[in-house]
Amino acid sequence: MTAALLPIVEELFDAADHSERAHWLLAVPLDVLVRERVCIRQALVKANFPEGLAYLEAEIAALSAVRGRDGLAPITIRTTREYARIGVQVMARGSAMEGGN
């Protein structure tokens, strides 16, 4: 990686497992997901984290979608985003459940 990585993105590369990556994805500001999506995608591919990739793509699609008169993205995009978020939330809970927390 380049020395120009944001410290917050370095945290993703340094994550020990999918649970940590999932927590990071759910907490990182959305503008970081947009601006740093190439590096984030590389980190998720390198970690073999398909749920994280699906979440990243769903968030980017939702943030980039043309919104309707109600101010919302199309229902297909919103639904995809929610299912992807649920998948990442399950992964985030994984280590807590395994560790008995």
PyMOL commands that set and color helices and strands:
alter all, ss='L'
color gray80, all
select helices_A, chain A and resi 7-14+18-27+30-35+37-46+50-64+75-99
alter helices_A, ss='H'
color red, helices_A
deselect
rebuild
show_as cartoon
